[in-house]
Amino acid sequence: MSQVRISKTYDTLLELKDAGLVAASAAAEVDSAAQILDVGTGMMRGDIIIDVSACEVDTGDESYLVFAQVSSSASFASDIYNVGCMPLGDAAGIATACGAGDVDQVAGRHILPITNVVQDGLAKRYLRLYTVVAGTVATGINYSAYLAKE
């Protein structure tokens, strides 16, 4: 088996979450403010690069679901679609949250391919990350993330 280190260009204007601990469900932030990117009105494809520096799995039931969400609302007050999800944490916690799997998904680089197009070919203009935290969590997960557009 070979190991590949995927590298994508980092643009600070496309940062979705800066490094910081997440121990409860919440929208991602940059500089302590909710981060919402305007990706335009047309179709956009890209990868969300999620760099996890720490991920608690001590009790064996922790899960951290990082959702890519799009909306036509600049404030995400309504019209919210989940267009991708990266399950992280303990394998048992992930299995409880979203199905089978037997490998802990912890520290390292994770790639989440996404598009802003939802049902019936509608492109949504705004993008954010939202982390859903479940299980017996003491310290949580620490990660940063950015969008690398195609």
C-alpha positions as a Python dict, from the first residue, in 0.01 Angstrom:
ca = {
    (1, 'M'): (0, 0, 0),
    (2, 'S'): (136, 342, -88),
    (3, 'Q'): (79, 661, 103),
    (4, 'V'): (-2, 984, -77),
    (5, 'R'): (13, 1334, 75),
    (6, 'I'): (-245, 1542, -103),
    (7, 'S'): (-147, 1905, -129),
    (8, 'K'): (-374, 2189, -238),
    (9, 'T'): (-307, 2560, -269),
    (10, 'Y'): (-403, 2746, 47),
    (11, 'D'): (-577, 3081, 4),
    (12, 'T'): (-652, 3273, 325),
    (13, 'L'): (-964, 3417, 162),
    (14, 'L'): (-1104, 3063, 140),
    (15, 'E'): (-1039, 2970, 504),
    (16, 'L'): (-1346, 2802, 656),
    (17, 'K'): (-1216, 2736, 1009),
    (18, 'D'): (-903, 2842, 1190),
    (19, 'A'): (-731, 2612, 1438),
    (20, 'G'): (-924, 2574, 1759),
    (21, 'L'): (-1098, 2328, 1983),
    (22, 'V'): (-1454, 2217, 1910),
    (23, 'A'): (-1625, 2039, 2200),
    (24, 'A'): (-1990, 2119, 2119),
    (25, 'S'): (-2193, 2138, 1800),
    (26, 'A'): (-2146, 2472, 1623),
    (27, 'A'): (-2082, 2655, 1297),
    (28, 'A'): (-1713, 2699, 1212),
    (29, 'E'): (-1539, 3025, 1295),
    (30, 'V'): (-1237, 3226, 1183),
    (31, 'D'): (-1101, 3485, 1427),
    (32, 'S'): (-1393, 3408, 1664),
    (33, 'A'): (-1658, 3500, 1407),
    (34, 'A'): (-1886, 3274, 1204),
    (35, 'Q'): (-1720, 3206, 869),
    (36, 'I'): (-1940, 3208, 559),
    (37, 'L'): (-1787, 3213, 211),
    (38, 'D'): (-1955, 3365, -94),
    (39, 'V'): (-1872, 3115, -371),
    (40, 'G'): (-2075, 3293, -638),
    (41, 'T'): (-2397, 3218, -820),
    (42, 'G'): (-2268, 2956, -1063),
    (43, 'M'): (-2163, 2596, -1010),
    (44, 'M'): (-1857, 2552, -790),
    (45, 'R'): (-1663, 2233, -726),
    (46, 'G'): (-1377, 2191, -487),
    (47, 'D'): (-1224, 2012, -195),
    (48, 'I'): (-1243, 2110, 166),
    (49, 'I'): (-908, 2037, 323),
    (50, 'I'): (-953, 1945, 689),
    (51, 'D'): (-632, 1932, 893),
    (52, 'V'): (-698, 1764, 1228),
    (53, 'S'): (-430, 1822, 1492),
    (54, 'A'): (-609, 1649, 1783),
    (55, 'C'): (-915, 1426, 1806),
    (56, 'E'): (-1040, 1281, 2135),
    (57, 'V'): (-1143, 914, 2120),
    (58, 'D'): (-1074, 817, 2484),
    (59, 'T'): (-1417, 682, 2579),
    (60, 'G'): (-1483, 501, 2251),
    (61, 'D'): (-1807, 675, 2150),
    (62, 'E'): (-1702, 1022, 2030),
    (63, 'S'): (-1803, 1140, 1684),
    (64, 'Y'): (-1743, 1470, 1511),
    (65, 'L'): (-1936, 1513, 1187),
    (66, 'V'): (-1801, 1804, 984),
    (67, 'F'): (-2077, 1909, 745),
    (68, 'A'): (-2026, 2131, 440),
    (69, 'Q'): (-2341, 2337, 411),
    (70, 'V'): (-2467, 2572, 139),
    (71, 'S'): (-2748, 2825, 141),
    (72, 'S'): (-2900, 3112, -54),
    (73, 'S'): (-2903, 3305, 275),
    (74, 'A'): (-2585, 3502, 357),
    (75, 'S'): (-2658, 3450, 728),
    (76, 'F'): (-2766, 3083, 701),
    (77, 'A'): (-3099, 3179, 858),
    (78, 'S'): (-3282, 2938, 624),
    (79, 'D'): (-3251, 2732, 305),
    (80, 'I'): (-2961, 2521, 442),
    (81, 'Y'): (-2841, 2212, 252),
    (82, 'N'): (-2580, 1960, 362),
    (83, 'V'): (-2362, 1890, 56),
    (84, 'G'): (-2091, 1682, 221),
    (85, 'C'): (-1989, 1528, 552),
    (86, 'M'): (-1655, 1413, 693),
    (87, 'P'): (-1706, 1174, 985),
    (88, 'L'): (-1423, 1196, 1239),
    (89, 'G'): (-1364, 1036, 1578),
    (90, 'D'): (-1393, 688, 1723),
    (91, 'A'): (-1508, 413, 1484),
    (92, 'A'): (-1791, 308, 1718),
    (93, 'G'): (-1910, 668, 1755),
    (94, 'I'): (-1897, 722, 1381),
    (95, 'A'): (-2088, 397, 1321),
    (96, 'T'): (-2358, 508, 1565),
    (97, 'A'): (-2384, 848, 1396),
    (98, 'C'): (-2373, 750, 1031),
    (99, 'G'): (-2321, 383, 960),
    (100, 'A'): (-2069, 103, 949),
    (101, 'G'): (-1694, 143, 969),
    (102, 'D'): (-1423, 6, 1193),
    (103, 'V'): (-1137, 256, 1174),
    (104, 'D'): (-1093, 558, 1401),
    (105, 'Q'): (-1073, 878, 1193),
    (106, 'V'): (-835, 1098, 1390),
    (107, 'A'): (-544, 1342, 1343),
    (108, 'G'): (-419, 1400, 990),
    (109, 'R'): (-532, 1555, 663),
    (110, 'H'): (-882, 1471, 540),
    (111, 'I'): (-1025, 1571, 200),
    (112, 'L'): (-1398, 1639, 152),
    (113, 'P'): (-1503, 1689, -213),
    (114, 'I'): (-1803, 1922, -246),
    (115, 'T'): (-2015, 2124, -486),
    (116, 'N'): (-2260, 2406, -423),
    (117, 'V'): (-2522, 2249, -650),
    (118, 'V'): (-2819, 2090, -476),
    (119, 'Q'): (-3131, 1914, -603),
    (120, 'D'): (-3267, 2009, -945),
    (121, 'G'): (-2937, 2176, -1040),
    (122, 'L'): (-2978, 2479, -812),
    (123, 'A'): (-2650, 2648, -718),
    (124, 'K'): (-2638, 2799, -369),
    (125, 'R'): (-2415, 3102, -319),
    (126, 'Y'): (-2295, 3067, 41),
    (127, 'L'): (-2081, 2797, 205),
    (128, 'R'): (-1991, 2716, 565),
    (129, 'L'): (-1883, 2427, 785),
    (130, 'Y'): (-2089, 2299, 1076),
    (131, 'T'): (-1956, 2043, 1327),
    (132, 'V'): (-2195, 1808, 1506),
    (133, 'V'): (-2035, 1667, 1823),
    (134, 'A'): (-2174, 1353, 1989),
    (135, 'G'): (-2070, 1101, 2253),
    (136, 'T'): (-1885, 1141, 2581),
    (137, 'V'): (-1661, 1435, 2494),
    (138, 'A'): (-1414, 1591, 2738),
    (139, 'T'): (-1166, 1773, 2512),
    (140, 'G'): (-1313, 1738, 2161),
    (141, 'I'): (-1145, 1794, 1827),
    (142, 'N'): (-901, 2056, 1705),
    (143, 'Y'): (-893, 2124, 1331),
    (144, 'S'): (-855, 2390, 1065),
    (145, 'A'): (-1011, 2385, 720),
    (146, 'Y'): (-1008, 2566, 389),
    (147, 'L'): (-1169, 2541, 48),
    (148, 'A'): (-952, 2452, -252),
    (149, 'K'): (-1161, 2531, -561),
    (150, 'E'): (-1118, 2340, -887),
}
